[in-house]
């Protein structure tokens, strides 16, 4: 596969480059950007950080009602 000069310049500057192979669309990005995106999408690794970040909110008085949302929405 050959990239145009514009595509190469875009990738080198950190931009995503859309390509189509057959009927399937892809996006080319630099490996360092891919690793960052991959880490963001690996949500299981983020659970401890999310719990810590929102701990105060989880313990807020109204959150008990949220836990019973299905039960309360029918009242």
Order of alpha helices (4+ residues) and beta strands (2+ residues): alpha-beta-beta-alpha-alpha-alpha-alpha
